[in-house]
């Protein structure tokens, strides 16, 4: 695209809304490239292992990413706005511990859910106040609260575990809505849709992009930057609470080491999904596809009996590879 | 002092252009050993650009730089330093976390035979240089513990440590107290006595006449004149600085201001401005003129809710208002087009239409949901009025020229249908064509009954566009000029405090 339309002096009089149609933009998008990668991995997996193309094993594979992806949606918005929350796994641990403690008093399932969500919201509010109220950098604050939240779980539980969740509670992590479609997968889809609408179809979502591209300019445009960021921290806390409910329900127990290192997988998923780590751009569909890519890779490698350590190497290489690819492509074309 | 032979450094027909702007248009400048040359010009005359050319930060597009008569090219700041040219900037470029000695020798530290930094030598030589300029500083003091005046001394010591033949001082007294300024003068005289060539950039006439041997005047990036200070008067210099450029034509306006829209009384800030009071009428263009740092932008940013005033009242359309944030200001009908377009004005990374609709999302959306068609319509309406040149409304504002970015920012604010629009240096760094468009548009806005405040440092623009001008100096409102009293000489005198000096 040329810098301005000065070649043709009449051009400016009829400024078109867009130069490219929907189709052209879609083809050139990061999401399309990622989708191609996902399909390639899917095909490769089905050749590599005879057990891959099976409805139930594919359904099992979705548990590799559904809970993390729920957090990743909120994290995506936070990163687009130029902040980050590394305490999400700590929030999961604390929320799970709080639910476990509540379960000891034989409360009902609705109360457990409220405890899980409430803990998530409180943790998110704590991060949000430190970052937006006191102006501290979020990366430092949430590295601190990462240890703080999980540390509380360790103090409460030590080397013990909470069990004895009520029978109905297991449905969130183990229940199926229809045939092989799990409750978690349905929740993942609903949340993906909600986050898609919020980020891409509401004025709140627009302000998130504005803040991420230029926080000063956003402030000068009358956006209440601190308030928007605070809401995003709340949402990230809340989604960590949701993930804690699903994960605790699926495992049926709470140990303080629950969801260890999830923050890195969540951030990886977000960045792989095309969210600029410096803020300002990226989409929810990208994160959805990235979730599937990561789920497929871990599941495929699992079927091939690749150990977990090697898997994390593979995920790391995939992340760097997918991000370097467009850059290499431009460099190559410039030669 | 007779004409001291040949210049040590000469710039001949040096040209530097930026997209849409010619910052330097074939200018010449000669610096003589043992003489102080004052570079004089209004804001935007090209003074900062010439400093950057001299210190190797910018490479000129045309012309040549002669060092001892031989052409040289500075590919980097290191090249300029190696050639013996050092600059002491307005805000000194030093490192707060390092010591005085480290600051003096950074980049050219003496080494031991092993190639390691020779700390004892650094300390000894730093102490020696500081002693030479009578600077009462311990070389091992961390720089952050020093005041601005002492930091200047460190910068000067740094200049001496590389044995600079040419010392560029860019408004060195801007932030100094009277006593510190006296000490600086003594130092400049000492440097002159050592045979160094000094380029002294200043807005203050008293110090130019006090310290300089020669002068060079730039205006709008062009060379206007040069000579010996002894041969000119203050008035002649002022005339050379402001002399009307003929190629700027301002729109004709019917000046008929209406009812008062904005009334500011006793507006004060602990450090930036004090006791500012004015009334702005519908259909009026009120300008704020002054030197950089006079507090004009700070007043405007307080009115827009960015900084908090400590005292004073604001009345908008007859109602007393407390403005705590930009969103308060916007809902009160006051909008601000900032000077720092890239950081505060445009949201680079977002397309044009999203920039325009950003403060108006409440109107273009329905119960929080975006309506793209409304946004495009809004953007199309306002960008068309401003004659925006772009390929499409979906284009990233970052890909537009400065002038067109400014049009997007103005369109963004007009779309909120404000009562008062404040434009801070609205045409700074934009091309002539866009300038004319912005000027014509300002006239239209005033004609439609909008109240306009313009902060500007460009005298032709202030004279050509304003109904009334408030001059600020050092945070205070020093004059209000209109009609026949509104002359370029009056503006410069009040802004620089020449009248006050004479009266005293």
Interface residues (C-beta under 8 A of the other chain):
Chain A: X1 X2 X3 X4 X5 X6 X11 X12 X13 X15 X16 X17 X18 X19 X201 X202 X203 X204 X205 X206 X207 X209 X210 X212 X213 X214 X216 X217 X218 X219 X220 X221 X222 X223 X224 X280 X281
Chain B: X304 X306 X325 X326 X327 X329 X330 X336 X338 X343 X344 X345 X346 X347 X348 X349 X350 X353 X354 X358 X359 X361 X362 X365 X368 X369 X370 X376 X380 X383 X384 X387 X388 X389 X390 X391 X392 X393 X394 X395 X399 X400 X401 X404 X412
